[in-house]
Amino acid sequence: MTERMETKRAVEIIEGFKDRHILVIGDLMMDHYIWGRVARISPEAPVPVVDVIKESMMLGGAANVANNIIGLGAKAYVSGVIGRDDNGRALVHELRQRDIATEGIIVENTRPTTIKTRVIAHSQHVVRFDREDKNNISESTYGLITDYARGLSGEVSAIIISDYCKGVVTKKLVGEILSISKGSGIFTSVDPKIGHFDFYTGVNLITPNLNEAASGSGITITDEETLILAGRTLLQRIGCDIVLITKGEQGMSLFERNGGVSHIPTFAREVYDVTGAGDTVIAAFTLAYVSGATMKEAAIIANHAAGIVVGEVGTAIATSEQLLEYLAK
């Protein structure tokens, strides 16, 4: 099989998306964009003055993973933490507008809803500032999240853990989720973060980028040889079935437990913004795999989905219609 798929096979897999239910657990956030233009430098300091044209709020983090699941035609549930604030209410409202189940979202009075504000001028990222609390969630919140996952164990085909190091994903939480998923035959995937790789032992899939893969494996990746060594080291260290290393404009590399290695070139026509691309990759791969795709077919579908979202500025998703059109071309 080449890095391309026959349209008939792609349609067969993607049509199966509508019958799948996916639970996303992790760090919920809002992506706030301030859009403008720069015409001058400030007289007060050597920084650009951005004339604001508009602002927009988009789902981010685990919420964006769930949004991608919905966009691809499946059913999504989401569980995580928000603050008792306007941003938290906006996040829940946006999820409900997309028919994403929100019963698993817990409000913690002592923390704010995570929000990342990006200033964009002439399609260029000028600056980002974050408002967040990275402390671990409370024991009671942990219990509510795991109870929610346990209650859905008969409903979902997969659980995606979206780790942004904002306090939700802990070793204890991952261990409990794996206990639930393995007992019910549920596929479990993780979008990992540096510093947390020892949390993920036993999951089915991880999707690190190059920097994360290097950190998690302890291997500096400089060429194909060190890339392959890092991928195989992660497979062994984490005990997972699949490692999918994303490489930006260089595409992806798929490592399978049986020893198979596949390098898949990018299909992005143009890369404008990689924000949220990792969310799209893990959503599309997981959904394709539990819909009957082989590992390589799932990677090709995920790569095409990522190619769609990086062609847009701001947090974006790929829809099943866009994906079919993209694959056909």
Secondary structure, 3 states (H helix, E strand, C coil): CCCCCCHHHHHHHHHHHHHCEEEEEECEEEEEEEEEEEEEECCCCCCEEEEEEEEEEEEEEHHHHHHHHHHCCCEEEEEEEEECCHHHHHHHHHHHHCCCEEEEEEEECCCCCEEEEEEEECCEEEEEEEECCCCCCCHHHHHHHHHHHHHCCCCCCEEEEECCCCCCCCHHHHHHHHHHHHHHCCEEEEECCCCCHHHCCCCCEECCEHHHHHHHHCCCCCCHHHHHHHHHHHHHHHCCCEEEEECHHHCEEEEECCCCEEEECCCCCCCCCCCCHHHHHHHHHHHHHHCCCCHHHHHHHHHHHHHHHCCCCCCCCCCHHHHHHHHHC
